Amino acid sequence: MTNHIAIIGGGIGGLCLAQGLRKAGRDVTVYERDRTPADRLQGYRVHIDPNGARALRDCLPDHLWRSFLYTTGRGGQDFGFLTEQLDLLTLIETPQAADPADDHHSVSRITLRQVLLSGLDDVVRFGKTYERYERLPDGRVELFFADGTSETADIVVAADGGNSRVRRQYLPHAERVDTGVTTVAGKFPLTGETRKLLAPRLVDGPNNVIPPKGIGLFCAPHDLSDLAPAAGGIGVTEQEGALMDNTSSYVLWAVGAAAGRFPSNISEMSGEQLKDTVARMIRSWHPDLRRMIDLSHPDTVSLLPIRTSIPIDPWPATNITLLGDAIHSMTPMRGIGANTALRDARLLCRALTAGGEPIQAIAGYEAEMREYGFAAVRDSLRAAQQFAGESRVARMGFKSFLRLVHRVPSLKARVFS
């Protein structure tokens, strides 16, 4: 019997899984609440690490893997730790890998979703807001949607994000909580003129800015300035060219702080007000950092409350499973949430297409996913707490450590390998 697999949610992880299953010839349907593919044309850059890159390489058809590569930013991946006055604490070099699947990439979230949707017109059903499920006597699952319709599936994969309705019904004890950290993010436009307004380090690669206490700033370029020349000599298709033209170059910045440092009415603020609030918080910082905030368009500035899941004990495997934020939602501070979802998709795709008994395949997937997924949750929460830490002594100690590893390359290599 051919198992019909239903994926609830058409985000990065769900669509990557759908591509992999479709590539393997499996019967799969994605149910997405967005009404059209254009409903989610928003968001910031996504850092794709080797885990995410390998998942995309394995799950996508070859032409879409090429499309992904052609639409990634060309900025460097060396990671800088800086003071709020732009003094370099240390620089973590990331050499370019020979194989793109083992490398780091910067991609527009919008463009990545377009790549992942390509070729799935008969797989993704838009305007399907999932509400609940019921188990049928024959073991299948009936899915109910807000439009009054229902569908049946042999296997259900929850890929419906941090507020997953599937998780709430299937694993009601799996909680997601507020971390107490709030982040405001925006985009500084990168053009031939504006890049001259910032210190080179701010446009050369990602950076973590570490002031004395209570606040942090992360910034990273998404640079497409040399994209067309780089791709022109290798036969870019019309579709790939359209994906390239969908976004422009910018520096993503995110300022995070613990509860109490932002005004109590921050959730009601406009983009302009959020930008002004951040500008006041960093008024004593280096002029280039202030300029990066000041010259960002308010329409690109948004509030991002930081939440995290709580790791839970193993549960018995069934024909319902979960991936990505639906099970291990994490803070964005390590930049590994999307990559962990992609890793889930690759692992689950392999499990479901290996030819074994489905429940046993899901059990194997969940055992491995829980280990690395909840480890990522803990790491990202620790990073969020450090990012907005209130201890001046702890900050001084961390900066002294970074200066030490900068002077001792062998120590830096061991610590940041």
C-alpha positions as CSV (number, residue, x, y, z in Angstrom):
1,M,0.0,0.0,0.0
2,T,1.2,3.5,-0.8
3,N,1.0,5.7,2.3
4,H,-0.5,9.1,1.7
5,I,1.6,11.7,3.7
6,A,0.0,14.9,4.8
7,I,2.2,17.9,5.9
8,I,0.5,20.6,7.9
9,G,2.3,23.9,7.2
10,G,4.2,25.2,4.1
11,G,7.2,26.8,5.8
12,I,10.8,26.0,5.1
13,G,10.9,22.6,6.9
14,G,7.5,21.4,5.5
15,L,8.3,22.3,2.0
16,C,11.8,20.8,2.1
17,L,10.2,17.5,3.2
18,A,7.6,17.8,0.5
19,Q,10.2,18.3,-2.1
20,G,12.2,15.2,-0.9
21,L,9.1,13.0,-0.7
22,R,8.0,14.1,-4.2
23,K,11.5,13.5,-5.5
24,A,11.3,10.0,-4.1
25,G,7.9,9.4,-5.8
26,R,5.8,9.4,-2.6
27,D,2.2,10.6,-2.4
28,V,2.3,13.8,-0.4
29,T,0.1,16.9,0.2
30,V,0.9,20.1,2.0
31,Y,-1.9,22.0,3.7
32,E,-1.0,25.7,4.0
33,R,-3.2,28.3,5.6
34,D,-1.8,31.2,3.4
35,R,-4.3,31.9,0.6
36,T,-1.7,32.3,-2.2
37,P,2.1,31.8,-2.6
38,A,2.5,35.6,-2.4
39,D,0.9,35.9,1.1
40,R,4.2,35.6,3.0
41,L,6.5,38.0,1.1
42,Q,8.2,39.3,4.2
43,G,11.0,38.4,6.6
44,Y,14.8,38.7,6.8
45,R,17.8,36.8,5.6
46,V,18.3,33.2,6.7
47,H,21.7,31.8,7.5
48,I,22.0,28.3,6.0
49,D,24.7,26.2,7.6
50,P,26.1,22.9,6.3
51,N,23.2,20.9,8.0
52,G,20.7,23.0,6.1
53,A,22.6,23.0,2.9
54,R,23.0,19.2,2.9
55,A,19.2,18.9,3.5
56,L,18.4,21.2,0.5
57,R,20.9,19.4,-1.7
58,D,19.4,16.0,-0.9
59,C,15.7,16.9,-1.0
60,L,15.6,19.3,-3.9
61,P,15.7,18.4,-7.6
62,D,19.1,19.3,-9.1
63,H,17.7,22.4,-10.9
64,L,16.2,23.8,-7.7
65,W,19.4,23.2,-5.8
66,R,21.2,25.2,-8.4
67,S,18.5,27.9,-8.1
68,F,19.1,28.1,-4.4
69,L,22.9,28.5,-4.9
70,Y,22.4,31.2,-7.5
71,T,20.2,33.3,-5.2
72,T,22.4,33.2,-2.1
73,G,24.3,36.3,-1.0
74,R,28.0,36.7,-1.7
75,G,29.0,38.3,1.6
76,G,31.7,36.7,3.8
77,Q,30.9,34.3,6.6
78,D,33.8,35.2,9.0
79,F,32.1,36.1,12.3
80,G,33.2,39.1,14.2
81,F,32.8,39.9,17.9
82,L,32.9,43.7,18.5
83,T,32.5,46.2,21.3
84,E,29.8,48.9,20.9
85,Q,32.6,51.2,19.8
86,L,33.5,48.7,17.0
87,D,36.7,47.5,18.6
88,L,37.5,44.0,17.3
89,L,37.5,41.4,20.1
90,T,38.1,38.5,17.8
91,L,37.2,37.2,14.3
92,I,36.2,33.6,13.7
93,E,37.3,32.7,10.2
94,T,35.0,30.4,8.2
95,P,36.9,29.1,5.1
96,Q,34.8,28.4,2.0
97,A,34.1,24.7,1.6
98,A,34.9,23.1,-1.7
99,D,31.4,21.5,-1.8
100,P,28.5,24.0,-1.6
101,A,26.6,21.5,0.5
102,D,29.3,21.7,3.2
103,D,29.3,25.5,3.2
104,H,27.5,28.5,4.8
105,H,25.0,30.6,2.8
106,S,22.9,33.7,3.2
107,V,19.5,33.7,1.5
108,S,16.4,35.8,1.5
109,R,13.6,34.0,3.4
110,I,11.2,35.1,0.7
111,T,13.4,33.7,-2.1
112,L,14.1,30.4,-0.3
113,R,10.4,29.9,0.1
114,Q,9.9,30.5,-3.6
115,V,12.5,28.0,-4.5
116,L,10.9,25.4,-2.1
117,L,7.5,26.0,-3.7
118,S,8.7,25.5,-7.2
119,G,7.2,22.5,-8.9
120,L,4.8,21.8,-6.1
121,D,1.7,23.3,-7.7
122,D,-0.2,20.0,-7.4
123,V,1.1,19.2,-3.9
124,V,0.5,22.4,-1.9
125,R,-3.1,23.3,-1.2
126,F,-3.4,27.0,-0.1
127,G,-6.1,28.5,2.0
128,K,-6.3,25.3,4.2
129,T,-6.3,26.4,7.8
130,Y,-5.9,23.3,9.9
131,E,-8.1,23.0,13.0
132,R,-7.9,19.4,14.5
133,Y,-7.6,15.7,13.7
134,E,-9.5,12.5,14.6
135,R,-8.1,9.0,14.4
136,L,-10.2,6.6,12.3
137,P,-10.9,2.9,13.1
138,D,-8.6,1.8,10.3
139,G,-5.6,3.7,11.8
140,R,-5.7,6.6,9.4
141,V,-6.1,10.2,10.5
142,E,-8.8,12.6,9.4
143,L,-7.8,16.2,9.2
144,F,-10.4,19.0,9.7
145,F,-10.0,22.5,8.2
146,A,-11.6,25.9,8.9
147,D,-13.4,25.9,5.5
148,G,-15.5,22.9,6.7
149,T,-13.6,20.3,4.6
150,S,-11.7,17.3,5.8
151,E,-9.0,15.0,4.3
152,T,-7.6,11.6,5.4
153,A,-4.0,10.6,5.5
154,D,-1.9,7.6,6.5
155,I,0.9,9.7,8.0
156,V,0.6,13.3,9.3
157,V,3.6,15.6,9.8
158,A,3.1,18.7,11.8
159,A,5.2,21.5,10.3
160,D,2.9,24.3,11.4
161,G,5.4,26.3,13.5
162,G,5.8,27.4,17.0
163,N,2.1,27.7,17.6
164,S,1.4,24.3,16.2
165,R,-2.2,23.2,16.5
166,V,-1.2,19.6,15.8
167,R,1.2,19.7,18.8
168,R,-1.4,21.2,21.1
169,Q,-3.7,18.2,20.5
170,Y,-1.0,15.5,20.1
171,L,1.5,16.6,22.8
172,P,-0.5,19.0,24.9
173,H,2.3,19.0,27.6
174,A,4.9,20.3,25.2
175,E,5.1,24.0,26.2
176,R,6.4,27.1,24.5
177,V,7.3,30.0,26.9
178,D,8.5,33.6,26.8
179,T,12.2,34.0,27.4
180,G,11.9,37.5,28.7
181,V,14.1,38.8,25.9
182,T,12.6,41.1,23.2
183,T,14.2,42.0,19.9
184,V,13.7,44.7,17.4
185,A,15.1,44.0,13.9
186,G,15.4,46.0,10.7
187,K,17.2,46.3,7.4
188,F,19.9,48.8,6.4
189,P,19.8,49.1,2.6
190,L,23.2,48.2,0.9
191,T,23.9,50.2,-2.2
192,G,27.1,51.5,-3.7
193,E,26.7,54.7,-1.7
194,T,25.4,53.5,1.6
195,R,28.0,50.8,2.1
196,K,30.6,53.6,2.3
197,L,28.7,54.9,5.4
198,L,29.6,51.8,7.5
199,A,32.8,50.4,8.8
200,P,34.0,47.6,6.4
201,R,33.5,45.0,9.1
202,L,29.8,45.7,9.3
203,V,29.3,44.8,5.6
204,D,32.0,42.1,5.3
205,G,30.2,39.4,7.4
206,P,28.1,38.7,10.5
207,N,28.9,40.3,13.8
208,N,27.9,40.2,17.5
209,V,28.2,43.5,19.2
210,I,28.8,43.2,22.9
211,P,28.2,46.3,25.1
212,P,28.8,46.4,28.8
213,K,25.5,44.8,29.9
214,G,21.8,44.3,29.3
215,I,21.6,44.6,25.6
216,G,23.1,43.1,22.4
217,L,23.2,43.7,18.7
218,F,23.6,41.2,15.9
219,C,24.1,42.3,12.3
220,A,24.8,40.4,9.1
221,P,24.9,41.5,5.4
222,H,22.8,39.9,2.7
223,D,24.8,41.1,-0.2
224,L,23.5,40.4,-3.8
225,S,25.6,43.2,-5.4
226,D,27.7,40.8,-7.6
227,L,25.1,38.1,-8.0
228,A,24.3,38.6,-11.7
229,P,27.9,38.6,-12.9
230,A,28.6,35.6,-10.8
231,A,25.7,33.6,-12.2
232,G,25.8,35.0,-15.8
233,G,28.5,32.6,-17.0
234,I,26.8,29.4,-15.9
235,G,23.5,29.4,-17.7
236,V,20.9,30.8,-15.3
237,T,17.3,30.1,-16.4
238,E,14.6,32.7,-16.7
239,Q,13.0,31.3,-13.5
240,E,16.3,31.5,-11.6
241,G,16.8,35.1,-12.8
242,A,13.4,36.1,-11.5
243,L,14.2,34.7,-8.1
244,M,17.4,36.7,-8.0
245,D,15.6,39.9,-8.8
246,N,13.1,39.4,-6.0
247,T,15.2,40.9,-3.2
248,S,17.9,43.6,-2.7
249,S,21.1,43.9,-0.7
250,Y,20.9,44.9,3.0
251,V,22.4,44.5,6.4
252,L,20.1,42.8,8.8
253,W,20.4,44.2,12.4
254,A,18.7,43.0,15.6
255,V,18.9,44.7,18.9
256,G,17.8,42.5,21.9
257,A,17.3,43.3,25.6
258,A,15.9,41.8,28.7
259,A,12.4,42.7,30.0
260,G,12.3,46.2,31.4
261,R,14.8,47.8,29.1
262,F,12.2,48.4,26.4
263,P,9.1,50.6,27.1
264,S,6.0,48.8,28.4
265,N,4.0,49.8,25.3
266,I,6.5,48.5,22.8
267,S,4.1,46.0,21.3
268,E,1.9,49.0,20.2
269,M,4.7,50.9,18.5
270,S,5.0,51.6,14.7
271,G,8.2,50.8,12.8
272,E,9.3,54.4,13.1
273,Q,8.7,54.4,16.9
274,L,10.6,51.1,17.3
275,K,13.5,52.6,15.3
276,D,13.6,55.7,17.5
277,T,13.4,53.6,20.7
278,V,16.5,51.6,19.6
279,A,18.3,54.7,18.6
280,R,17.9,56.1,22.1
281,M,19.1,52.9,23.6
282,I,22.4,53.0,21.6
283,R,23.0,56.7,21.5
284,S,26.4,56.3,23.1
285,W,27.6,53.7,20.6
286,H,29.8,54.1,17.6
287,P,28.3,56.5,15.0
288,D,28.3,53.8,12.3
289,L,26.1,51.5,14.4
290,R,23.7,54.5,15.1
291,R,23.8,55.3,11.4
292,M,22.8,51.7,10.5
293,I,19.7,52.1,12.6
294,D,18.9,55.6,11.6
295,L,19.0,55.0,7.9
296,S,16.8,51.8,8.0
297,H,13.4,52.3,6.5
298,P,10.7,52.0,9.2
299,D,8.7,49.6,7.1
300,T,11.5,47.0,7.6
301,V,11.6,47.4,11.4
302,S,9.6,45.0,13.5
303,L,9.2,43.6,17.0
304,L,10.3,40.0,17.6
305,P,9.4,38.7,21.1
306,I,11.7,35.7,21.8
307,R,10.0,32.5,22.8
308,T,11.4,28.9,23.3
309,S,10.0,25.4,23.7
310,I,10.6,23.3,26.8
311,P,12.4,20.0,26.1
312,I,10.1,17.0,26.9
313,D,10.6,13.3,27.5
314,P,10.2,10.8,24.7
315,W,6.7,9.9,23.6
316,P,5.4,6.7,21.9
317,A,5.8,6.9,18.1
318,T,2.6,6.8,16.0
319,N,1.7,7.8,12.5
320,I,1.7,11.5,13.6
321,T,5.0,13.2,13.9
322,L,6.5,16.7,14.1
323,L,9.4,18.7,12.7
324,G,10.9,22.2,13.1
325,D,9.4,24.8,15.3
326,A,6.3,22.6,15.8
327,I,8.3,20.5,18.3
328,H,11.6,22.3,19.1
329,S,10.9,26.0,18.7
330,M,14.0,27.9,19.7
331,T,15.3,31.5,20.0
332,P,17.0,33.0,16.9
333,M,20.2,33.8,18.7
334,R,22.3,31.0,17.3
335,G,20.8,31.2,13.8
336,I,20.0,27.4,13.8
337,G,16.2,27.2,13.9
338,A,15.7,27.0,10.1
339,N,18.7,24.7,9.8
340,T,17.4,22.3,12.4
341,A,14.0,22.2,10.6
342,L,15.8,21.4,7.3
343,R,17.8,18.7,9.1
344,D,14.5,17.3,10.4
345,A,13.1,17.3,6.9
346,R,16.1,15.4,5.4
347,L,16.1,12.9,8.2
348,L,12.4,12.2,8.1
349,C,12.4,12.0,4.3
350,R,15.1,9.3,4.5
351,A,13.2,7.5,7.2
352,L,9.9,7.5,5.3
353,T,11.4,6.5,1.9
354,A,13.7,3.7,3.2
355,G,11.1,1.0,2.7
356,G,10.6,0.0,6.3
357,E,7.5,-0.1,8.5
358,P,6.3,3.5,8.8
359,I,5.9,3.6,12.6
360,Q,9.3,2.2,13.2
361,A,10.8,4.7,10.7
362,I,9.1,7.5,12.6
363,A,10.3,6.2,15.9
364,G,13.9,6.2,14.6
365,Y,13.5,9.7,13.2
366,E,12.0,11.0,16.5
367,A,14.8,9.5,18.7
368,E,17.5,11.2,16.7
369,M,15.5,14.5,16.2
370,R,14.9,14.9,19.9
371,E,18.6,14.6,20.7
372,Y,19.9,17.2,18.4
373,G,16.7,19.3,18.3
374,F,16.4,19.9,22.0
375,A,20.2,20.3,22.3
376,A,19.8,23.2,19.8
377,V,16.9,24.6,22.0
378,R,19.2,24.6,25.0
379,D,22.1,26.2,23.2
380,S,20.0,28.9,21.6
381,L,18.3,29.8,24.9
382,R,21.7,30.1,26.6
383,A,22.9,32.4,23.8
384,A,19.7,34.5,24.2
385,Q,20.4,34.9,27.9
386,Q,24.0,35.8,27.3
387,F,22.9,38.2,24.5
388,A,20.8,40.3,26.9
389,G,22.7,39.4,30.1
390,E,22.6,42.0,32.9
391,S,25.9,41.0,34.6
392,R,28.6,43.6,33.8
393,V,31.2,41.2,35.3
394,A,30.2,38.4,33.1
395,R,30.4,40.6,30.0
396,M,33.8,41.8,31.0
397,G,35.0,38.2,31.5
398,F,33.6,37.1,28.1
399,K,35.3,40.0,26.3
400,S,38.6,39.3,28.0
401,F,38.3,35.7,26.9
402,L,37.6,36.8,23.3
403,R,40.6,39.0,23.3
404,L,42.7,36.1,24.6
405,V,41.7,33.7,21.9
406,H,42.3,36.4,19.3
407,R,45.9,36.6,20.4
408,V,46.3,32.8,20.6
409,P,45.2,31.3,17.2
410,S,45.6,27.7,18.4
411,L,43.2,28.3,21.3
412,K,40.7,30.0,19.0
413,A,40.9,27.0,16.7
414,R,40.1,24.6,19.5
415,V,37.3,26.8,21.0
416,F,35.5,27.7,17.8
417,S,36.2,24.6,15.7
